Amino acid sequence: MQLKSLELHGYRNYDTLKLATESGVNIFIGPNAQGKTNLIEAIHVLSLTKSHRTSKDKELIGWNQSTAIIRAEMEKRHGDVRLELQVSAQGKKAKINGLEQRKLSGFVGTLNVVLFAPEDLDIVKGAPGVRRRFMDMEIGQVHPGYLHDMQQYQKILQQRNNYLKSTDSRNASPEMLEVWNEQLATYGVKMMQKRKNFIVNLQKWAEKVHAGITGGTELLTVDYKPSFGESIGTQAQVDPSLFQQFMLKLTQGKEQEFRRGMTLTGPHRDDLTFAINGKDVQSFGSQGQQRTAALSLKLAELELMHEELGEYPLLLLDDVLSELDQTRQTQLIETFQSRVQTFITTTGLESVNMSRLKDASVFHVRNGQLLR
């Protein structure tokens, strides 16, 4: 998978940009607040129709602009594809080869990316929400239907939580709660089964990558920890037994949920755990081990997507090389070199091990302008 060109109009601080990208490594260099990360973000938005930096689409639209447009031409193993995404106050419009898509889920997954930014180093030691977002973003690219299930789940969850906050348990409607419970369980079980399947496959690659980085001295294990139901299958259909467990949990926890005004069971409370040689990395691992585990996850994503899709995704490295020591940086570079089209942002080349990079194209970014 190769991005051949990128075109921006009214996107953040880019009035107009037309960029012909190189097939190998593309480095965007410049001071902070000039637009380097905006370029990485635009590619990410074109992949998932969502930013990794903000949940407010209006922030993607440039000053005094009504619409932000991202266009790209890419080469896939089955031929060239033209993508276009328009973002305005009225919502988003997506086109593939000039044909408007009725649903954004039909657009997601056409361009695949793996993003590695400094905040991703918190996947291991950060809050559970960081790890849930990590799962959601990556599963959504390979299985776009997952995003629909997640959106439906979140919509029902919000409605149910609003009801729990505004109603006393003694005055609650059992029929209304039953409807919400069934809908929540249906979409929630689908999410849980896809998450389980994703982590099982990711573990296989992460273990191999981590062993390579550490010279075989450390064994990394990644486990999916749902809020309930330890033995989750990976079948495509909704697991009836898991569905019944979910319904029972919602019923049993009803009084506590009304007291706290929130739903206490479901994939919105899932987590991941990481262990090295059997010891919990989050609690007992050194900072170096935590960072190596995070790096292993990202490199494992590349291999997992290649396995699932038959081609490598794009790799987006947003100011992360300066956060890695020479050993980890070298491991990262050698992994993507000559295999994965890579886009790197950095404030200076002194933070990049350039001796390891071959034929990298360097672009200087100044106030929304690119110079070779």
C-alpha positions, -999 to +999 in steps of 0.1 A: +000+000+000+015+033-011+003+069-008+012+086-041-001+121-034-018+141-008-039+172-013-054+195+013-077+225+011-088+245+041-074+219+064-062+234+097-033+258+087-031+246+051-050+267+027-038+246-002-013+219-003-003+194-031+023+169-021+038+141-042+050+115-017+079+091-020+075+054-018+100+049+011+105+073+040+091+108+041+104+132+068+086+164+077+110+186+097+104+220+113+097+239+146+066+232+166+032+247+156+041+249+119+018+221+106+039+189+107+015+170+129-014+183+108-001+164+078+001+132+098-033+138+112-048+144+077-036+110+066-050+094+097-084+112+092-085+099+056-080+064+070-105+064+099-125+096+092-115+106+128-086+126+142-063+111+168-060+145+184-096+159+188-131+146+188-144+180+174-145+179+136-148+217+134-112+220+147-100+203+114-115+232+093-091+261+087-097+297+099-124+315+078-130+282+059-164+264+056-150+231+045-119+211+049-110+187+020-085+159+020-077+141-012-052+114-019-042+090-046-030+056-034-017+025-049-030-008-036-022-044-048-054-044-068-048-010-085-049+028-079-076+043-057-086+080-053-100+091-020-117+123-009-131+134+024-149+166+030-155+179+066-180+207+072-205+219+098-230+197+081-209+165+086-186+144+065-188+133+028-165+106+016-158+095-020-139+065-034-129+070-071-154+098-073-183+078-060-199+092-028-202+066-001-236+063+016-220+054+049-186+063+063-181+027+073-179+019+036-150+043+033-130+033+064-105+006+057-096+017+022-065+034+034-048+016+064-024+033+088-005+025+120+001+057+140+028+059+167+029+091+187+044+100+221+011+094+238+011+058+225+039+051+250+011+054+276-006+024+261+011+002+287+012+025+317-016+049+310-053+048+319-076+020+306-093+044+282-060+047+263-059+010+257-096+008+248-091+035+222-060+016+209-081-015+203-110+004+187-089+023+162-070-008+150-099-032+149-120-006+130-095-004+102-095-041+095-131-047+103-151-015+095-183-031+108-168-029+143-170+009+142-208+007+135-212-017+164-192+006+186-211+037+176-244+020+183-232+007+216-220+042+227-253+058+216-273+033+237-249+036+266-254+073+267-292+070+266-291+044+294-267+065+315-289+096+311-319+075+323-300+062+353-290+097+363-324+112+359-346+085+374-349+069+408-348+031+408-382+029+424-398+048+396-378+032+367-396+014+339-386-023+338-397-025+301-376+005+291-345-009+309-350-043+293-350-028+258-318-009+265-302-039+282-309-061+252-295-036+227-265-029+249-257-066+253-262-073+216-237-047+204-215-051+234-210-088+229-200-082+192-174-057+204-160-080+230-157-110+206-138-088+181-116-074+207-107-109+220-099-121+185-078-090+178-057-094+210-052-131+204-038-124+170-018-093+181-003-113+210+012-138+185+031-110+167+039-089+197+056-118+214+078-125+183+087-088+179+095-083+216+117-113+216+136-099+187+142-065+204+153-081+237+174-108+222+151-135+234+156-127+271+120-114+276+086-130+269+058-104+264+022-115+269-008-093+262-042-103+277-077-089+271-094-082+304-132-077+298-154-063+326-169-098+328-167-131+309-132-144+310-138-172+285-148-153+254-150-170+220-139-154+188-168-166+165-184-140+143-220-146+156-232-133+189-223-158+216-257-166+234-240-176+267-220-143+267-252-124+259-270-140+288-241-132+312-242-096+301-280-094+307-276-110+341-248-085+351-270-056+340-299-069+361-278-077+392-261-044+392-293-023+387-295-008+422-258+002+423-260+017+387-290+039+398-271+051+428-240+060+407-259+071+376-238+050+352-236+016+335-210-004+353-207-034+330-197-037+294-168-031+269-166+006+279-149-008+311-126-033+294-088-033+297-056-049+286-028-063+308+009-067+299+034-091+314+071-097+308+084-131+320+052-134+340+055-101+358+030-072+354+047-045+333+023-017+343+031-022+380+066-037+381+082-030+347+109-004+343+103+026+320+125+009+294+104-023+295+072-003+293+084+016+262+097-016+246+063-033+252+045-003+236+070-004+206+064-041+202+027-036+200+030-010+173+054-032+152+031-061+158+002-041+143+021-037+111+025-075+108-011-082+119-025-059+092-002-074+066-015-108+076-051-097+075-050-075+044-023-089+023-003-057+023+014-034+048-004-002+060+013+032+061+033+039+092+029+074+108+055+084+133+045+117+149+075+131+168+081+097+185+117+090+174+131+116+198+113+097+226+131+064+218+168+056+227+191+046+199+185+008+204+147+011+201+149+037+174+172+014+153+148-016+159+119+005+147+137+018+116+150-016+106+115-030+109+099-006+084+129+000+061+121-010+025+088-026+035+065+000+048+059+035+034+066+058+064+059+094+073+079+109+101+076+143+119+105+158+138+118+191+150+153+183+140+172+155+122+196+152+152+169+132+169+167+107+140+193+080+134+198+090+098+227+066+093+201+038+094+177+055+069+182+049+032+170+074+006+147+093+029+129+124+014+130+154+037+104+182+036+108+214+056+075+227+070+071+264+077+037+279+085+016+256+064+041+255+035+064+227+024+098+231+009+122+204-003 
